């Protein structure tokens, strides 16, 4: 009798185990260490790790951490500083300003402290330098700037002079010239019409140029998000006041020309450019195309300026890099 009971218990137990196993999710294969190392990174598959978009996402993620800091001071900066994080740190410090004179003064002092730390360390971060140049400009334009001490104003002006010269001309000078790194000649808007609405923009093949046709000015539009600084630039020819824009249509066998739109007409939607710094060169981009002078010839004296792929982000394409300089 006892043996029958024991058998019955075993049978019931086996049935329960089978039922439980049927309701459990199927087991997942656990990769070994080598398989995990060889597995593709989903994010990397979607966008190159060194792309401008990927770098921007990384800055956003780090900025999230810094924006949660409640009481910024020099020690807080020291504890969090790295050259890679300088861009996100500067963004968080910029957010200290709430409209009051006291918050403005604190923000200025800490931005200058961060810049001094960056310079003394000999660190390199083009994105940080580009953004902090804009922050310095906004400091000088702020309604509370006059309330700063003379010492802080001197320090700010000293640090502006440390910036790459192209940033000084882009942000702080009323006009500037753009020299192509590949050809070492200037971009200018011509009087040569494409049609009644637009003119050609060229780079000279030689230095025999009309100086007053070289200078450009910029209009900066802040399109920042709640996590990072983003700027758009309109390039306007100083003499004619015509805007440099990307012409998608085909004219005389050339498409994606950078042309000058007559100011008497409505400004085109594709007349705003992203700008990035590479060392002391500026890279202008729009919808995946860069402003380049690749050597395409209009005539014996002039090269076309075109919107091209520029070998990725333009850092390896000197024909797509521009020095902002004082006009000769």
C-alpha positions in Angstrom: 0.0 0.0 0.0 2.8 2.4 1.0 4.6 1.7 -2.3 1.5 2.7 -4.3 1.2 6.0 -2.4 4.9 6.8 -3.1 4.4 6.0 -6.8 1.3 8.2 -7.0 3.3 11.1 -5.4 6.1 10.7 -8.0 3.5 10.8 -10.8 1.8 14.0 -9.5 5.2 15.6 -9.0 6.3 14.8 -12.6 3.0 16.2 -13.9 3.4 19.5 -12.0 7.0 19.9 -13.2 5.9 19.5 -16.8 3.2 22.0 -16.4 5.5 24.5 -14.8 8.1 24.1 -17.5 5.4 24.6 -20.2 4.5 28.0 -18.7 8.1 29.2 -18.4 9.6 31.3 -21.2 12.0 29.6 -23.5 15.6 29.9 -22.3 17.8 32.4 -24.1 21.3 31.5 -25.2 23.9 33.3 -23.0 26.8 34.3 -25.2 30.3 33.5 -24.1 32.9 36.2 -23.6 34.1 36.0 -27.2 30.6 36.0 -28.7 29.8 39.1 -26.6 32.9 40.8 -27.8 32.2 40.0 -31.5 28.5 41.0 -31.3 27.8 44.1 -33.3 26.8 47.3 -31.5 23.3 48.3 -32.6 24.0 52.0 -32.1 27.2 51.8 -34.1 25.5 50.0 -36.9 23.0 52.9 -37.2 25.5 55.7 -37.2 29.3 55.9 -37.4 30.8 56.4 -33.9 32.8 59.4 -35.1 29.9 61.1 -36.9 28.8 64.6 -35.9 25.4 63.1 -34.9 26.9 60.4 -32.7 29.2 63.0 -31.0 26.3 65.3 -30.4 24.3 62.4 -28.8 27.2 61.7 -26.5 27.4 65.3 -25.4 23.7 65.3 -24.7 24.0 62.2 -22.5 26.8 63.8 -20.4 25.0 67.1 -20.2 22.1 65.3 -18.5 24.3 64.4 -15.6 25.8 67.9 -15.3 22.4 69.7 -15.4 21.5 67.9 -12.2 24.2 69.6 -10.2 22.6 72.0 -7.8 25.5 74.2 -6.6 28.2 74.8 -9.2 31.6 76.2 -8.0 35.2 75.8 -8.8 35.6 72.5 -6.8 32.5 71.0 -8.6 34.2 71.8 -11.9 37.5 70.3 -10.8 35.7 67.1 -9.7 34.0 66.6 -13.1 36.5 68.1 -15.5 37.9 66.3 -18.5 38.7 67.6 -22.0 36.0 65.3 -23.5 33.4 66.7 -21.1 34.3 70.4 -21.5 31.5 70.9 -24.0 28.8 69.5 -21.7 30.3 71.2 -18.7 30.2 74.6 -20.5 26.6 74.0 -21.5 25.6 73.3 -17.9 27.4 76.4 -16.6 25.6 78.5 -19.2 22.3 77.3 -17.7 23.3 78.9 -14.4 22.1 82.3 -15.7 18.5 82.9 -14.8 18.1 86.5 -15.8 19.5 88.1 -12.6 22.7 90.0 -12.2 23.9 87.7 -9.5 23.4 84.5 -11.6 25.0 86.2 -14.6 28.1 87.1 -12.5 28.4 83.5 -11.2 28.0 82.1 -14.7 30.7 84.3 -16.1 33.2 83.6 -13.3 32.7 79.8 -13.7 32.9 79.9 -17.5 36.1 81.8 -17.3 37.4 79.3 -14.7 36.6 76.4 -17.0 38.3 78.0 -20.0 41.4 78.8 -17.9 41.5 75.1 -16.8 41.1 73.9 -20.4 43.9 76.2 -21.7 46.3 75.4 -18.9 45.9 71.7 -19.4 46.7 72.1 -23.1 43.5 70.2 -24.0 41.9 69.9 -27.4 38.2 70.0 -28.1 37.0 71.9 -31.1 33.4 71.6 -30.2 34.0 73.2 -26.8 36.0 76.1 -28.3 33.2 76.8 -30.8 30.5 76.8 -28.2 32.4 78.8 -25.7 33.1 81.4 -28.3 29.4 81.8 -28.7 28.9 81.9 -24.9 31.6 84.7 -24.7 29.7 86.6 -27.4 26.4 86.4 -25.4 28.2 87.5 -22.3 29.4 90.7 -24.0 25.9 91.3 -25.4 24.1 90.7 -22.1 22.3 93.5 -20.3 24.3 92.8 -17.1 27.7 93.0 -18.8 28.3 96.6 -17.6 27.9 95.4 -14.0 30.9 93.1 -14.2 34.1 94.2 -12.6 36.9 95.5 -14.8 39.0 92.5 -13.8 36.4 90.1 -15.2 36.0 92.1 -18.4 39.7 92.1 -18.9 39.9 88.3 -18.3 37.1 87.7 -20.7 38.7 89.8 -23.5 42.0 88.0 -22.8 40.4 84.6 -23.3 38.6 85.7 -26.5 42.1 86.6 -27.9 43.1 83.0 -27.1 40.4 81.6 -29.4 41.4 80.3 -32.8 41.4 83.3 -35.2 38.6 82.0 -37.3 36.3 82.0 -34.3 37.3 85.5 -33.4 36.3 86.7 -36.9 33.2 84.6 -37.1 31.7 85.8 -33.8 33.3 89.0 -32.9 34.2 90.9 -36.1 31.7 92.9 -38.2 33.0 91.4 -41.4 35.6 88.8 -42.6 36.9 87.0 -45.6 36.8 83.3 -46.2 39.9 81.7 -47.6 39.8 78.1 -48.9 42.4 75.9 -47.3 43.0 73.9 -50.5 43.4 76.8 -52.9 44.5 79.6 -50.5 42.2 82.0 -52.3 39.0 83.7 -51.3 35.3 83.0 -51.8 33.3 85.9 -53.1 29.9 86.7 -54.6 30.0 87.9 -58.1 28.0 90.3 -60.4 27.8 87.4 -62.8 24.1 86.3 -62.9 22.8 82.8 -63.0 19.4 84.4 -63.6 17.5 87.4 -62.3 17.2 86.0 -58.8 20.7 84.6 -58.1 24.4 85.2 -58.9 27.4 82.9 -58.9 29.8 82.5 -56.0 33.3 81.7 -56.9 36.8 81.2 -55.6 39.5 82.9 -57.5 42.2 80.8 -59.1 44.7 83.6 -58.6 45.2 86.6 -56.3 44.2 89.2 -58.9 40.9 90.1 -57.2 38.7 93.0 -56.4 39.0 93.4 -52.7 35.6 94.9 -52.0 33.9 91.7 -53.3 35.4 89.4 -50.7 33.9 90.4 -47.3 31.1 88.4 -45.6 29.0 89.0 -42.5 27.0 86.4 -40.5 23.7 86.3 -38.8 23.6 83.7 -36.0 20.4 82.0 -35.0 20.3 80.1 -31.7 18.3 76.8 -32.2 19.5 75.1 -29.0 17.7 72.2 -27.4 17.2 71.7 -23.7 20.4 69.6 -23.7 22.9 71.2 -26.1 23.8 74.4 -27.9 22.9 74.4 -31.6 23.5 77.4 -34.0 22.5 78.2 -37.5 24.5 80.7 -39.6 23.4 82.9 -42.6 26.3 84.1 -44.7 25.6 87.5 -46.2 27.8 89.2 -48.8 28.9 92.5 -47.2 28.7 94.5 -50.4 25.6 93.2 -52.1 23.8 91.9 -49.0 23.0 88.7 -50.9 22.8 85.5 -49.0 24.8 82.4 -49.8 22.5 79.4 -50.2 22.5 75.9 -51.6 20.9 75.8 -55.1 19.6 72.3 -55.8 18.5 72.9 -59.3 20.8 72.3 -62.3 22.2 75.3 -64.1 24.4 74.9 -67.1 25.3 71.4 -66.1 26.0 72.2 -62.4 23.8 71.1 -59.5 24.2 71.9 -55.8 25.9 75.1 -56.5 26.5 77.6 -53.6 24.9 80.8 -55.1 24.1 84.3 -53.9 20.3 85.0 -53.6 19.3 88.6 -54.3 18.2 90.4 -51.2 15.2 91.9 -53.0 13.5 88.5 -53.1 12.4 86.3 -50.2 15.3 84.6 -48.6 15.5 80.8 -49.5 14.9 78.2 -46.8 18.3 76.6 -47.5 20.2 79.7 -46.7 21.2 78.7 -43.2 24.3 76.6 -42.5 25.7 74.5 -39.6 29.3 75.5 -38.8 31.9 73.3 -37.2 35.5 74.1 -36.2 38.4 71.9 -37.2 41.6 73.3 -35.7 41.4 76.8 -37.1 39.3 76.0 -40.1 35.5 76.4 -40.4 33.3 73.7 -42.1 29.9 74.8 -43.4 27.3 72.1 -43.8 23.7 71.7 -44.8 21.6 68.5 -45.2 24.8 66.4 -45.6 26.5 68.7 -48.0 29.5 71.0 -47.3 30.6 74.3 -48.9 33.6 73.2 -51.0 35.8 74.5 -53.8 36.9 71.1 -55.2 38.6 72.5 -58.3 35.6 72.5 -60.7 36.4 75.3 -63.2 34.0 78.0 -64.4 36.6 79.7 -66.5 40.4 80.2 -66.4 40.1 82.6 -63.4 37.3 81.2 -61.4 36.3 78.0 -59.5 32.8 76.9 -58.7 31.8 76.7 -55.0 29.6 73.7 -54.6 27.7 71.8 -52.0 29.4 68.4 -51.8 29.8 65.3 -49.6 33.3 66.4 -48.5 34.6 63.0 -47.5 32.3 62.7 -44.5 32.5 65.5 -42.0 35.0 67.5 -44.0 38.0 67.1 -41.6 40.0 65.2 -44.3 38.8 67.5 -47.1 40.9 70.8 -47.3 38.8 71.9 -50.2 35.8 72.1 -47.8 37.7 74.0 -45.0 37.7 77.8 -44.7 39.8 80.2 -42.8 37.8 83.3 -41.5 40.4 86.1 -41.8 40.7 89.8 -41.9 40.2 90.9 -45.5 43.4 91.9 -47.3 
